[in-house]
Amino acid sequence: MTAPLRADPAIVDVKLGTRSYQIVIGRGTVASLGTRIAALRPGAKTFIVTDTNVARHALPAAQAALERAGVKHEHIVVAPGEASKSFAVFEEVCEAIVAARIERGDLVVALGGGVVGDLAGFAAAVVRRGLDYVSVPTTLLAQVDSSVGGKTAIDSRHGKNLIGAFHQPILVVADTALLDTLPVREFRAGYAETAKYGLLGDAAFFA
């Protein structure tokens, strides 16, 4: 699947007072990740959380973008899928962030779909009593839904998303080129979510 081409990225301003942030949408925007982070947080280190599927396709580009901007980075790769939203994996991610000596002025980068976004965002919400994070959603579903709104969580044996926090990102970089590797089913899931928003109360958008 290939997303439509656009010359310049679209910028959406999410206005939340002191927690306002921008969503950058466009093809190839991961290449600007380092310069955008350096502009937001000069001198900050980053810690990337991703999964094995995304790491194959997108981690090298994200790392290269950070290196070009002189942004120091470390990373952890977790297993793909809902099972990673567990206490055990959450502990592993939190300990890795601490071991990397990520401090209050540094950033977590969530590079992946909804599972990675939930996991990394929740870790950012609690490590050192709260770190800021940047979301780089790699599925259409994550780009239109879970990367926006600040809902982060892991699962309990009693149900999904029962342990978490509201923690807004400071930047979302939605690179539509990353959607090229999605299976058709995953691509359609994102479109279905978008159509749902229209059905919930915006007839013109739905049309």
C-alpha positions, -999 to 999 in steps of 0.1 A, spaced: 0 0 0 13 35 -8 0 67 8 -6 97 -14 23 120 -21 24 155 -6 52 181 -12 53 196 23 43 181 56 10 192 71 12 206 106 -17 202 131 -16 222 162 -30 204 193 -39 233 216 -38 221 252 -23 251 270 11 243 285 8 207 270 2 219 234 21 201 207 23 196 169 14 167 147 37 166 117 21 146 88 38 138 56 59 114 35 94 110 48 90 131 79 110 106 100 140 122 83 132 154 102 129 137 136 163 147 148 161 183 139 126 187 154 138 171 186 169 192 188 148 223 183 124 213 210 149 201 235 185 212 227 210 188 242 185 162 252 192 125 249 166 101 236 155 66 243 136 47 215 111 21 223 101 -1 193 92 -37 184 109 -62 162 86 -57 132 91 -19 132 128 -22 140 134 -39 107 117 -12 86 120 21 105 146 20 133 176 26 111 160 57 95 150 71 129 185 65 143 201 81 113 179 112 116 189 116 153 226 111 145 225 138 117 211 162 143 236 152 169 210 138 192 223 109 214 201 79 215 197 44 229 169 19 223 150 -12 233 132 -36 210 103 -56 224 82 -83 209 53 -72 187 17 -76 198 -6 -70 227 14 -94 250 40 -67 253 16 -45 272 24 -65 303 39 -57 337 69 -78 328 77 -59 296 68 -26 312 93 -33 339 120 -42 313 114 -9 294 114 12 326 146 -4 338 163 1 304 154 38 304 169 42 339 200 22 329 205 45 299 207 74 323 178 92 308 171 122 329 141 145 334 152 168 305 156 139 281 130 122 259 114 89 252 106 81 215 77 57 209 84 42 174 57 18 165 20 11 165 -6 14 192 10 -12 215 44 5 215 28 39 219 8 28 249 38 10 265 64 37 258 40 65 267 31 50 301 68 43 309 75 80 301 47 90 324 62 73 354 100 70 351 117 97 371 81 109 380 75 119 344 95 122 312 84 139 280 80 117 249 77 119 211 54 97 193 63 83 159 33 61 149 40 35 122 5 22 115 -25 41 101 -45 31 131 -19 46 154 -15 77 133 -53 86 134 -60 73 169 -37 62 196 -8 86 190 -31 115 197 -49 122 230 -24 111 256 -39 78 266 -12 54 277 -16 20 294 -7 -16 299 -30 -45 304 -41 -63 335 -53 -99 339 -87 -83 344 -87 -65 311 -71 -42 285 -57 -8 294 -66 -9 330 -33 4 343 -21 37 328 -21 74 327 -30 104 306 3 117 293 4 139 262 34 137 238 54 169 231 55 160 193 39 135 169 57 127 137 34 107 114 54 96 84 30 82 58 58 65 40 60 41 69 25 28 59 40 13 27 50 -19 46 16 -24 62 -5 -55 53 -38 -46 36 -58 -57 67 -39 -33 89 -43 -4 64 -80 -10 63 -82 -11 101 -69 25 101 -95 36 75 -122 19 95 -113 39 126 -113 71 106 -148 63 92 -159 57 128 -150 92 138 -174 105 111 -201 82 122 -198 94 158 -209 129 149 -196 145 118 -217 138 88 -197 160 64 -165 144 74 -180 109 70 -193 118 35 
